[in-house]
Amino acid sequence: MSVKRPLVMNQPQIGQLVRELRLLVGLTQEQFAAHLGVTCGSINRWENGRSEPLPLAQQQIWQCIEQMGDRGEELLQKYLAN
């Protein structure tokens, strides 16, 4: 898995991936936003399909997924296999 890998999926899938990742690591939207260095509103918009993460935020999301090891790989398989 590469940290700079772009999120190549449709908007609803990105939002679902972000939400599931956040819940797996046990963070609120506010906590996850602080972890990524974005606003809580950004997390909310991503999860609700109103916008998608910018490239820098995508890299940070990939880093979170990589740090999860096998759980992160399973999450990617779930969303990238579709």
PDB file of N, CA, C and O in Angstrom:
ATOM      1  N   MET A   1       0.850  -1.180   0.000  1.00  0.00           N
ATOM      2  CA  MET A   1       0.000   0.000   0.000  1.00  0.00           C
ATOM      3  C   MET A   1       0.892   1.239   0.000  1.00  0.00           C
ATOM      4  O   MET A   1       1.865   1.299   0.752  1.00  0.00           O
ATOM      5  N   SER A   2       0.575   2.211  -0.822  1.00  0.00           N
ATOM      6  CA  SER A   2       1.364   3.433  -0.910  1.00  0.00           C
ATOM      7  C   SER A   2       0.630   4.596  -0.256  1.00  0.00           C
ATOM      8  O   SER A   2      -0.568   4.773  -0.478  1.00  0.00           O
ATOM      9  N   VAL A   3       1.328   5.388   0.543  1.00  0.00           N
ATOM     10  CA  VAL A   3       0.713   6.512   1.243  1.00  0.00           C
ATOM     11  C   VAL A   3       0.165   7.540   0.272  1.00  0.00           C
ATOM     12  O   VAL A   3      -0.844   8.179   0.569  1.00  0.00           O
ATOM     13  N   LYS A   4       0.793   7.718  -0.874  1.00  0.00           N
ATOM     14  CA  LYS A   4       0.374   8.756  -1.816  1.00  0.00           C
ATOM     15  C   LYS A   4      -0.685   8.258  -2.787  1.00  0.00           C
ATOM     16  O   LYS A   4      -1.044   8.973  -3.723  1.00  0.00           O
ATOM     17  N   ARG A   5      -1.182   7.067  -2.586  1.00  0.00           N
ATOM     18  CA  ARG A   5      -2.180   6.479  -3.446  1.00  0.00           C
ATOM     19  C   ARG A   5      -3.461   7.314  -3.413  1.00  0.00           C
ATOM     20  O   ARG A   5      -3.979   7.593  -2.332  1.00  0.00           O
ATOM     21  N   PRO A   6      -3.981   7.716  -4.573  1.00  0.00           N
ATOM     22  CA  PRO A   6      -5.203   8.530  -4.571  1.00  0.00           C
ATOM     23  C   PRO A   6      -6.425   7.682  -4.245  1.00  0.00           C
ATOM     24  O   PRO A   6      -6.431   6.471  -4.465  1.00  0.00           O
ATOM     25  N   LEU A   7      -7.446   8.326  -3.723  1.00  0.00           N
ATOM     26  CA  LEU A   7      -8.704   7.646  -3.466  1.00  0.00           C
ATOM     27  C   LEU A   7      -9.468   7.583  -4.777  1.00  0.00           C
ATOM     28  O   LEU A   7     -10.163   8.531  -5.144  1.00  0.00           O
ATOM     29  N   VAL A   8      -9.338   6.457  -5.488  1.00  0.00           N
ATOM     30  CA  VAL A   8      -9.995   6.310  -6.771  1.00  0.00           C
ATOM     31  C   VAL A   8     -11.280   5.521  -6.556  1.00  0.00           C
ATOM     32  O   VAL A   8     -11.315   4.297  -6.684  1.00  0.00           O
ATOM     33  N   MET A   9     -12.316   6.247  -6.230  1.00  0.00           N
ATOM     34  CA  MET A   9     -13.632   5.662  -6.025  1.00  0.00           C
ATOM     35  C   MET A   9     -14.638   6.788  -6.108  1.00  0.00           C
ATOM     36  O   MET A   9     -14.271   7.963  -6.087  1.00  0.00           O
ATOM     37  N   ASN A  10     -15.894   6.435  -6.201  1.00  0.00           N
ATOM     38  CA  ASN A  10     -16.895   7.497  -6.312  1.00  0.00           C
ATOM     39  C   ASN A  10     -17.138   8.145  -4.955  1.00  0.00           C
ATOM     40  O   ASN A  10     -16.774   7.594  -3.916  1.00  0.00           O
ATOM     41  N   GLN A  11     -17.757   9.320  -4.979  1.00  0.00           N
ATOM     42  CA  GLN A  11     -17.933  10.122  -3.770  1.00  0.00           C
ATOM     43  C   GLN A  11     -18.622   9.376  -2.632  1.00  0.00           C
ATOM     44  O   GLN A  11     -18.131   9.429  -1.504  1.00  0.00           O
ATOM     45  N   PRO A  12     -19.741   8.683  -2.871  1.00  0.00           N
ATOM     46  CA  PRO A  12     -20.360   7.989  -1.733  1.00  0.00           C
ATOM     47  C   PRO A  12     -19.415   6.982  -1.075  1.00  0.00           C
ATOM     48  O   PRO A  12     -19.435   6.823   0.145  1.00  0.00           O
ATOM     49  N   GLN A  13     -18.589   6.303  -1.874  1.00  0.00           N
ATOM     50  CA  GLN A  13     -17.653   5.337  -1.311  1.00  0.00           C
ATOM     51  C   GLN A  13     -16.585   6.019  -0.469  1.00  0.00           C
ATOM     52  O   GLN A  13     -16.208   5.500   0.582  1.00  0.00           O
ATOM     53  N   ILE A  14     -16.095   7.163  -0.905  1.00  0.00           N
ATOM     54  CA  ILE A  14     -15.096   7.894  -0.125  1.00  0.00           C
ATOM     55  C   ILE A  14     -15.686   8.271   1.229  1.00  0.00           C
ATOM     56  O   ILE A  14     -15.047   8.092   2.266  1.00  0.00           O
ATOM     57  N   GLY A  15     -16.906   8.794   1.212  1.00  0.00           N
ATOM     58  CA  GLY A  15     -17.565   9.174   2.452  1.00  0.00           C
ATOM     59  C   GLY A  15     -17.755   7.991   3.389  1.00  0.00           C
ATOM     60  O   GLY A  15     -17.548   8.108   4.597  1.00  0.00           O
ATOM     61  N   GLN A  16     -18.150   6.853   2.830  1.00  0.00           N
ATOM     62  CA  GLN A  16     -18.347   5.655   3.639  1.00  0.00           C
ATOM     63  C   GLN A  16     -17.023   5.154   4.204  1.00  0.00           C
ATOM     64  O   GLN A  16     -16.952   4.730   5.357  1.00  0.00           O
ATOM     65  N   LEU A  17     -15.979   5.206   3.386  1.00  0.00           N
ATOM     66  CA  LEU A  17     -14.651   4.791   3.844  1.00  0.00           C
ATOM     67  C   LEU A  17     -14.177   5.679   4.989  1.00  0.00           C
ATOM     68  O   LEU A  17     -13.675   5.180   5.996  1.00  0.00           O
ATOM     69  N   VAL A  18     -14.332   6.983   4.840  1.00  0.00           N
ATOM     70  CA  VAL A  18     -13.906   7.922   5.885  1.00  0.00           C
ATOM     71  C   VAL A  18     -14.681   7.656   7.170  1.00  0.00           C
ATOM     72  O   VAL A  18     -14.092   7.602   8.249  1.00  0.00           O
ATOM     73  N   ARG A  19     -15.985   7.490   7.063  1.00  0.00           N
ATOM     74  CA  ARG A  19     -16.811   7.240   8.256  1.00  0.00           C
ATOM     75  C   ARG A  19     -16.391   5.942   8.942  1.00  0.00           C
ATOM     76  O   ARG A  19     -16.210   5.908  10.159  1.00  0.00           O
ATOM     77  N   GLU A  20     -16.238   4.882   8.162  1.00  0.00           N
ATOM     78  CA  GLU A  20     -15.874   3.596   8.759  1.00  0.00           C
ATOM     79  C   GLU A  20     -14.477   3.654   9.375  1.00  0.00           C
ATOM     80  O   GLU A  20     -14.258   3.106  10.455  1.00  0.00           O
ATOM     81  N   LEU A  21     -13.542   4.303   8.710  1.00  0.00           N
ATOM     82  CA  LEU A  21     -12.194   4.466   9.259  1.00  0.00           C
ATOM     83  C   LEU A  21     -12.256   5.207  10.588  1.00  0.00           C
ATOM     84  O   LEU A  21     -11.651   4.781  11.572  1.00  0.00           O
ATOM     85  N   ARG A  22     -12.980   6.303  10.614  1.00  0.00           N
ATOM     86  CA  ARG A  22     -13.094   7.104  11.835  1.00  0.00           C
ATOM     87  C   ARG A  22     -13.683   6.289  12.975  1.00  0.00           C
ATOM     88  O   ARG A  22     -13.202   6.353  14.107  1.00  0.00           O
ATOM     89  N   LEU A  23     -14.723   5.524  12.677  1.00  0.00           N
ATOM     90  CA  LEU A  23     -15.350   4.718  13.716  1.00  0.00           C
ATOM     91  C   LEU A  23     -14.439   3.581  14.177  1.00  0.00           C
ATOM     92  O   LEU A  23     -14.413   3.251  15.363  1.00  0.00           O
ATOM     93  N   LEU A  24     -13.700   2.986  13.255  1.00  0.00           N
ATOM     94  CA  LEU A  24     -12.768   1.911  13.624  1.00  0.00           C
ATOM     95  C   LEU A  24     -11.676   2.392  14.568  1.00  0.00           C
ATOM     96  O   LEU A  24     -11.251   1.655  15.458  1.00  0.00           O
ATOM     97  N   VAL A  25     -11.226   3.619  14.378  1.00  0.00           N
ATOM     98  CA  VAL A  25     -10.188   4.142  15.269  1.00  0.00           C
ATOM     99  C   VAL A  25     -10.794   4.783  16.513  1.00  0.00           C
ATOM    100  O   VAL A  25     -10.069   5.246  17.394  1.00  0.00           O
ATOM    101  N   GLY A  26     -12.130   4.810  16.585  1.00  0.00           N
ATOM    102  CA  GLY A  26     -12.813   5.257  17.787  1.00  0.00           C
ATOM    103  C   GLY A  26     -12.776   6.749  18.037  1.00  0.00           C
ATOM    104  O   GLY A  26     -12.674   7.191  19.181  1.00  0.00           O
ATOM    105  N   LEU A  27     -12.860   7.535  16.955  1.00  0.00           N
ATOM    106  CA  LEU A  27     -12.807   8.984  17.098  1.00  0.00           C
ATOM    107  C   LEU A  27     -14.123   9.633  16.685  1.00  0.00           C
ATOM    108  O   LEU A  27     -14.827   9.129  15.810  1.00  0.00           O
ATOM    109  N   THR A  28     -14.447  10.749  17.318  1.00  0.00           N
ATOM    110  CA  THR A  28     -15.572  11.561  16.891  1.00  0.00           C
ATOM    111  C   THR A  28     -15.152  12.317  15.634  1.00  0.00           C
ATOM    112  O   THR A  28     -13.977  12.318  15.266  1.00  0.00           O
ATOM    113  N   GLN A  29     -16.109  12.956  14.982  1.00  0.00           N
ATOM    114  CA  GLN A  29     -15.753  13.775  13.822  1.00  0.00           C
ATOM    115  C   GLN A  29     -14.777  14.867  14.234  1.00  0.00           C
ATOM    116  O   GLN A  29     -13.830  15.162  13.504  1.00  0.00           O
ATOM    117  N   GLU A  30     -14.999  15.463  15.387  1.00  0.00           N
ATOM    118  CA  GLU A  30     -14.117  16.534  15.864  1.00  0.00           C
ATOM    119  C   GLU A  30     -12.695  16.019  16.101  1.00  0.00           C
ATOM    120  O   GLU A  30     -11.721  16.664  15.715  1.00  0.00           O
ATOM    121  N   GLN A  31     -12.589  14.859  16.734  1.00  0.00           N
ATOM    122  CA  GLN A  31     -11.271  14.287  17.028  1.00  0.00           C
ATOM    123  C   GLN A  31     -10.553  13.877  15.742  1.00  0.00           C
ATOM    124  O   GLN A  31      -9.352  14.103  15.595  1.00  0.00           O
ATOM    125  N   PHE A  32     -11.297  13.274  14.814  1.00  0.00           N
ATOM    126  CA  PHE A  32     -10.684  12.852  13.554  1.00  0.00           C
ATOM    127  C   PHE A  32     -10.237  14.059  12.747  1.00  0.00           C
ATOM    128  O   PHE A  32      -9.179  14.037  12.119  1.00  0.00           O
ATOM    129  N   ALA A  33     -11.046  15.114  12.764  1.00  0.00           N
ATOM    130  CA  ALA A  33     -10.680  16.354  12.068  1.00  0.00           C
ATOM    131  C   ALA A  33      -9.377  16.910  12.636  1.00  0.00           C
ATOM    132  O   ALA A  33      -8.490  17.306  11.880  1.00  0.00           O
ATOM    133  N   ALA A  34      -9.257  16.940  13.955  1.00  0.00           N
ATOM    134  CA  ALA A  34      -8.029  17.441  14.582  1.00  0.00           C
ATOM    135  C   ALA A  34      -6.838  16.562  14.207  1.00  0.00           C
ATOM    136  O   ALA A  34      -5.740  17.067  13.972  1.00  0.00           O
ATOM    137  N   HIS A  35      -7.050  15.267  14.151  1.00  0.00           N
ATOM    138  CA  HIS A  35      -5.980  14.329  13.789  1.00  0.00           C
ATOM    139  C   HIS A  35      -5.488  14.582  12.358  1.00  0.00           C
ATOM    140  O   HIS A  35      -4.291  14.497  12.085  1.00  0.00           O
ATOM    141  N   LEU A  36      -6.415  14.892  11.453  1.00  0.00           N
ATOM    142  CA  LEU A  36      -6.055  15.125  10.051  1.00  0.00           C
ATOM    143  C   LEU A  36      -5.674  16.574   9.767  1.00  0.00           C
ATOM    144  O   LEU A  36      -5.119  16.878   8.712  1.00  0.00           O
ATOM    145  N   GLY A  37      -5.970  17.460  10.702  1.00  0.00           N
ATOM    146  CA  GLY A  37      -5.666  18.878  10.488  1.00  0.00           C
ATOM    147  C   GLY A  37      -6.661  19.571   9.586  1.00  0.00           C
ATOM    148  O   GLY A  37      -6.308  20.494   8.853  1.00  0.00           O
ATOM    149  N   VAL A  38      -7.915  19.125   9.639  1.00  0.00           N
ATOM    150  CA  VAL A  38      -8.985  19.742   8.854  1.00  0.00           C
ATOM    151  C   VAL A  38     -10.098  20.153   9.816  1.00  0.00           C
ATOM    152  O   VAL A  38     -10.009  19.898  11.017  1.00  0.00           O
ATOM    153  N   THR A  39     -11.127  20.776   9.300  1.00  0.00           N
ATOM    154  CA  THR A  39     -12.239  21.183  10.157  1.00  0.00           C
ATOM    155  C   THR A  39     -13.217  20.018  10.333  1.00  0.00           C
ATOM    156  O   THR A  39     -13.259  19.083   9.533  1.00  0.00           O
ATOM    157  N   CYS A  40     -13.981  20.109  11.384  1.00  0.00           N
ATOM    158  CA  CYS A  40     -15.034  19.123  11.630  1.00  0.00           C
ATOM    159  C   CYS A  40     -16.048  19.152  10.477  1.00  0.00           C
ATOM    160  O   CYS A  40     -16.574  18.116  10.071  1.00  0.00           O
ATOM    161  N   GLY A  41     -16.305  20.341   9.969  1.00  0.00           N
ATOM    162  CA  GLY A  41     -17.220  20.475   8.836  1.00  0.00           C
ATOM    163  C   GLY A  41     -16.745  19.714   7.609  1.00  0.00           C
ATOM    164  O   GLY A  41     -17.557  19.179   6.854  1.00  0.00           O
ATOM    165  N   SER A  42     -15.429  19.664   7.405  1.00  0.00           N
ATOM    166  CA  SER A  42     -14.884  18.903   6.272  1.00  0.00           C
ATOM    167  C   SER A  42     -15.197  17.425   6.427  1.00  0.00           C
ATOM    168  O   SER A  42     -15.643  16.777   5.480  1.00  0.00           O
ATOM    169  N   ILE A  43     -14.965  16.890   7.621  1.00  0.00           N
ATOM    170  CA  ILE A  43     -15.258  15.475   7.875  1.00  0.00           C
ATOM    171  C   ILE A  43     -16.736  15.210   7.631  1.00  0.00           C
ATOM    172  O   ILE A  43     -17.099  14.227   6.985  1.00  0.00           O
ATOM    173  N   ASN A  44     -17.577  16.078   8.141  1.00  0.00           N
ATOM    174  CA  ASN A  44     -19.018  15.923   7.974  1.00  0.00           C
ATOM    175  C   ASN A  44     -19.405  15.939   6.497  1.00  0.00           C
ATOM    176  O   ASN A  44     -20.200  15.110   6.056  1.00  0.00           O
ATOM    177  N   ARG A  45     -18.854  16.867   5.740  1.00  0.00           N
ATOM    178  CA  ARG A  45     -19.168  16.949   4.302  1.00  0.00           C
ATOM    179  C   ARG A  45     -18.678  15.713   3.563  1.00  0.00           C
ATOM    180  O   ARG A  45     -19.372  15.212   2.679  1.00  0.00           O
ATOM    181  N   TRP A  46     -17.485  15.209   3.911  1.00  0.00           N
ATOM    182  CA  TRP A  46     -16.981  13.992   3.255  1.00  0.00           C
ATOM    183  C   TRP A  46     -17.906  12.826   3.535  1.00  0.00           C
ATOM    184  O   TRP A  46     -18.303  12.100   2.623  1.00  0.00           O
ATOM    185  N   GLU A  47     -18.250  12.651   4.814  1.00  0.00           N
ATOM    186  CA  GLU A  47     -19.060  11.505   5.207  1.00  0.00           C
ATOM    187  C   GLU A  47     -20.471  11.568   4.628  1.00  0.00           C
ATOM    188  O   GLU A  47     -21.093  10.530   4.404  1.00  0.00           O
ATOM    189  N   ASN A  48     -20.972  12.753   4.389  1.00  0.00           N
ATOM    190  CA  ASN A  48     -22.322  12.907   3.852  1.00  0.00           C
ATOM    191  C   ASN A  48     -22.350  13.105   2.341  1.00  0.00           C
ATOM    192  O   ASN A  48     -23.397  13.413   1.771  1.00  0.00           O
ATOM    193  N   GLY A  49     -21.203  12.930   1.696  1.00  0.00           N
ATOM    194  CA  GLY A  49     -21.142  12.949   0.241  1.00  0.00           C
ATOM    195  C   GLY A  49     -21.249  14.312  -0.406  1.00  0.00           C
ATOM    196  O   GLY A  49     -21.539  14.400  -1.599  1.00  0.00           O
ATOM    197  N   ARG A  50     -21.024  15.376   0.344  1.00  0.00           N
ATOM    198  CA  ARG A  50     -21.138  16.717  -0.225  1.00  0.00           C
ATOM    199  C   ARG A  50     -19.814  17.234  -0.788  1.00  0.00           C
ATOM    200  O   ARG A  50     -19.802  18.184  -1.572  1.00  0.00           O
ATOM    201  N   SER A  51     -18.703  16.616  -0.392  1.00  0.00           N
ATOM    202  CA  SER A  51     -17.395  16.975  -0.952  1.00  0.00           C
ATOM    203  C   SER A  51     -16.456  15.804  -0.717  1.00  0.00           C
ATOM    204  O   SER A  51     -16.815  14.830  -0.055  1.00  0.00           O
ATOM    205  N   GLU A  52     -15.261  15.905  -1.263  1.00  0.00           N
ATOM    206  CA  GLU A  52     -14.282  14.842  -1.055  1.00  0.00           C
ATOM    207  C   GLU A  52     -12.977  15.437  -0.553  1.00  0.00           C
ATOM    208  O   GLU A  52     -12.710  16.621  -0.757  1.00  0.00           O
ATOM    209  N   PRO A  53     -12.175  14.626   0.095  1.00  0.00           N
ATOM    210  CA  PRO A  53     -10.910  15.130   0.646  1.00  0.00           C
ATOM    211  C   PRO A  53      -9.971  15.641  -0.444  1.00  0.00           C
ATOM    212  O   PRO A  53      -9.884  15.066  -1.529  1.00  0.00           O
ATOM    213  N   LEU A  54      -9.274  16.728  -0.133  1.00  0.00           N
ATOM    214  CA  LEU A  54      -8.244  17.240  -1.029  1.00  0.00           C
ATOM    215  C   LEU A  54      -7.036  16.301  -0.973  1.00  0.00           C
ATOM    216  O   LEU A  54      -6.940  15.482  -0.059  1.00  0.00           O
ATOM    217  N   PRO A  55      -6.113  16.404  -1.935  1.00  0.00           N
ATOM    218  CA  PRO A  55      -4.976  15.472  -1.986  1.00  0.00           C
ATOM    219  C   PRO A  55      -4.174  15.342  -0.682  1.00  0.00           C
ATOM    220  O   PRO A  55      -3.785  14.233  -0.316  1.00  0.00           O
ATOM    221  N   LEU A  56      -3.924  16.433   0.012  1.00  0.00           N
ATOM    222  CA  LEU A  56      -3.170  16.335   1.266  1.00  0.00           C
ATOM    223  C   LEU A  56      -3.944  15.531   2.308  1.00  0.00           C
ATOM    224  O   LEU A  56      -3.364  14.699   3.005  1.00  0.00           O
ATOM    225  N   ALA A  57      -5.237  15.773   2.414  1.00  0.00           N
ATOM    226  CA  ALA A  57      -6.065  15.015   3.351  1.00  0.00           C
ATOM    227  C   ALA A  57      -6.135  13.552   2.936  1.00  0.00           C
ATOM    228  O   ALA A  57      -6.155  12.669   3.794  1.00  0.00           O
ATOM    229  N   GLN A  58      -6.173  13.281   1.632  1.00  0.00           N
ATOM    230  CA  GLN A  58      -6.175  11.902   1.153  1.00  0.00           C
ATOM    231  C   GLN A  58      -4.911  11.182   1.606  1.00  0.00           C
ATOM    232  O   GLN A  58      -4.975  10.026   2.026  1.00  0.00           O
ATOM    233  N   GLN A  59      -3.768  11.850   1.527  1.00  0.00           N
ATOM    234  CA  GLN A  59      -2.514  11.239   1.988  1.00  0.00           C
ATOM    235  C   GLN A  59      -2.585  10.911   3.470  1.00  0.00           C
ATOM    236  O   GLN A  59      -2.121   9.854   3.897  1.00  0.00           O
ATOM    237  N   GLN A  60      -3.156  11.798   4.248  1.00  0.00           N
ATOM    238  CA  GLN A  60      -3.264  11.572   5.689  1.00  0.00           C
ATOM    239  C   GLN A  60      -4.224  10.419   5.986  1.00  0.00           C
ATOM    240  O   GLN A  60      -3.998   9.640   6.912  1.00  0.00           O
ATOM    241  N   ILE A  61      -5.283  10.315   5.207  1.00  0.00           N
ATOM    242  CA  ILE A  61      -6.211   9.201   5.369  1.00  0.00           C
ATOM    243  C   ILE A  61      -5.499   7.888   5.063  1.00  0.00           C
ATOM    244  O   ILE A  61      -5.656   6.912   5.796  1.00  0.00           O
ATOM    245  N   TRP A  62      -4.715   7.856   3.979  1.00  0.00           N
ATOM    246  CA  TRP A  62      -3.963   6.641   3.638  1.00  0.00           C
ATOM    247  C   TRP A  62      -2.980   6.284   4.745  1.00  0.00           C
ATOM    248  O   TRP A  62      -2.791   5.104   5.042  1.00  0.00           O
ATOM    249  N   GLN A  63      -2.355   7.277   5.355  1.00  0.00           N
ATOM    250  CA  GLN A  63      -1.435   6.997   6.462  1.00  0.00           C
ATOM    251  C   GLN A  63      -2.177   6.342   7.623  1.00  0.00           C
ATOM    252  O   GLN A  63      -1.673   5.396   8.229  1.00  0.00           O
ATOM    253  N   CYS A  64      -3.357   6.835   7.928  1.00  0.00           N
ATOM    254  CA  CYS A  64      -4.168   6.233   9.003  1.00  0.00           C
ATOM    255  C   CYS A  64      -4.497   4.782   8.660  1.00  0.00           C
ATOM    256  O   CYS A  64      -4.407   3.896   9.509  1.00  0.00           O
ATOM    257  N   ILE A  65      -4.879   4.555   7.407  1.00  0.00           N
ATOM    258  CA  ILE A  65      -5.223   3.201   6.978  1.00  0.00           C
ATOM    259  C   ILE A  65      -3.998   2.290   7.077  1.00  0.00           C
ATOM    260  O   ILE A  65      -4.104   1.160   7.555  1.00  0.00           O
ATOM    261  N   GLU A  66      -2.855   2.767   6.634  1.00  0.00           N
ATOM    262  CA  GLU A  66      -1.629   1.966   6.706  1.00  0.00           C
ATOM    263  C   GLU A  66      -1.271   1.613   8.144  1.00  0.00           C
ATOM    264  O   GLU A  66      -0.833   0.496   8.420  1.00  0.00           O
ATOM    265  N   GLN A  67      -1.456   2.551   9.052  1.00  0.00           N
ATOM    266  CA  GLN A  67      -1.120   2.318  10.451  1.00  0.00           C
ATOM    267  C   GLN A  67      -2.021   1.267  11.087  1.00  0.00           C
ATOM    268  O   GLN A  67      -1.674   0.707  12.127  1.00  0.00           O
ATOM    269  N   MET A  68      -3.150   0.999  10.490  1.00  0.00           N
ATOM    270  CA  MET A  68      -4.083   0.005  11.022  1.00  0.00           C
ATOM    271  C   MET A  68      -3.678  -1.421  10.665  1.00  0.00           C
ATOM    272  O   MET A  68      -4.246  -2.376  11.195  1.00  0.00           O
ATOM    273  N   GLY A  69      -2.702  -1.574   9.774  1.00  0.00           N
ATOM    274  CA  GLY A  69      -2.244  -2.914   9.398  1.00  0.00           C
ATOM    275  C   GLY A  69      -3.311  -3.711   8.679  1.00  0.00           C
ATOM    276  O   GLY A  69      -3.898  -3.244   7.703  1.00  0.00           O
ATOM    277  N   ASP A  70      -3.564  -4.936   9.175  1.00  0.00           N
ATOM    278  CA  ASP A  70      -4.523  -5.828   8.526  1.00  0.00           C
ATOM    279  C   ASP A  70      -5.933  -5.245   8.506  1.00  0.00           C
ATOM    280  O   ASP A  70      -6.659  -5.415   7.527  1.00  0.00           O
ATOM    281  N   ARG A  71      -6.321  -4.568   9.570  1.00  0.00           N
ATOM    282  CA  ARG A  71      -7.660  -3.956   9.601  1.00  0.00           C
ATOM    283  C   ARG A  71      -7.782  -2.907   8.506  1.00  0.00           C
ATOM    284  O   ARG A  71      -8.835  -2.793   7.878  1.00  0.00           O
ATOM    285  N   GLY A  72      -6.726  -2.140   8.269  1.00  0.00           N
ATOM    286  CA  GLY A  72      -6.742  -1.151   7.201  1.00  0.00           C
ATOM    287  C   GLY A  72      -6.817  -1.794   5.836  1.00  0.00           C
ATOM    288  O   GLY A  72      -7.518  -1.309   4.948  1.00  0.00           O
ATOM    289  N   GLU A  73      -6.092  -2.887   5.669  1.00  0.00           N
ATOM    290  CA  GLU A  73      -6.118  -3.614   4.396  1.00  0.00           C
ATOM    291  C   GLU A  73      -7.516  -4.166   4.122  1.00  0.00           C
ATOM    292  O   GLU A  73      -7.992  -4.117   2.988  1.00  0.00           O
ATOM    293  N   GLU A  74      -8.170  -4.687   5.149  1.00  0.00           N
ATOM    294  CA  GLU A  74      -9.539  -5.188   5.002  1.00  0.00           C
ATOM    295  C   GLU A  74     -10.487  -4.056   4.617  1.00  0.00           C
ATOM    296  O   GLU A  74     -11.379  -4.236   3.787  1.00  0.00           O
ATOM    297  N   LEU A  75     -10.288  -2.902   5.221  1.00  0.00           N
ATOM    298  CA  LEU A  75     -11.128  -1.744   4.900  1.00  0.00           C
ATOM    299  C   LEU A  75     -10.953  -1.354   3.436  1.00  0.00           C
ATOM    300  O   LEU A  75     -11.935  -1.082   2.745  1.00  0.00           O
ATOM    301  N   LEU A  76      -9.722  -1.325   2.966  1.00  0.00           N
ATOM    302  CA  LEU A  76      -9.474  -0.993   1.559  1.00  0.00           C
ATOM    303  C   LEU A  76     -10.096  -2.011   0.627  1.00  0.00           C
ATOM    304  O   LEU A  76     -10.697  -1.649  -0.384  1.00  0.00           O
ATOM    305  N   GLN A  77      -9.954  -3.274   0.959  1.00  0.00           N
ATOM    306  CA  GLN A  77     -10.540  -4.327   0.117  1.00  0.00           C
ATOM    307  C   GLN A  77     -12.057  -4.159   0.005  1.00  0.00           C
ATOM    308  O   GLN A  77     -12.642  -4.371  -1.057  1.00  0.00           O
ATOM    309  N   LYS A  78     -12.666  -3.782   1.093  1.00  0.00           N
ATOM    310  CA  LYS A  78     -14.114  -3.595   1.128  1.00  0.00           C
ATOM    311  C   LYS A  78     -14.561  -2.507   0.156  1.00  0.00           C
ATOM    312  O   LYS A  78     -15.571  -2.657  -0.532  1.00  0.00           O
ATOM    313  N   TYR A  79     -13.805  -1.411   0.106  1.00  0.00           N
ATOM    314  CA  TYR A  79     -14.225  -0.273  -0.707  1.00  0.00           C
ATOM    315  C   TYR A  79     -13.587  -0.236  -2.090  1.00  0.00           C
ATOM    316  O   TYR A  79     -14.199   0.285  -3.022  1.00  0.00           O
ATOM    317  N   LEU A  80     -12.397  -0.760  -2.255  1.00  0.00           N
ATOM    318  CA  LEU A  80     -11.746  -0.709  -3.555  1.00  0.00           C
ATOM    319  C   LEU A  80     -12.103  -1.910  -4.426  1.00  0.00           C
ATOM    320  O   LEU A  80     -11.859  -1.890  -5.632  1.00  0.00           O
ATOM    321  N   ALA A  81     -12.671  -2.945  -3.836  1.00  0.00           N
ATOM    322  CA  ALA A  81     -13.053  -4.119  -4.607  1.00  0.00           C
ATOM    323  C   ALA A  81     -14.326  -3.876  -5.408  1.00  0.00           C
ATOM    324  O   ALA A  81     -14.615  -4.601  -6.361  1.00  0.00           O
ATOM    325  N   ASN A  82     -15.088  -2.853  -5.020  1.00  0.00           N
ATOM    326  CA  ASN A  82     -16.362  -2.558  -5.700  1.00  0.00           C
ATOM    327  C   ASN A  82     -16.150  -1.891  -7.021  1.00  0.00           C
ATOM    328  O   ASN A  82     -17.116  -1.577  -7.717  1.00  0.00           O
TER     329      ASN A  82
END
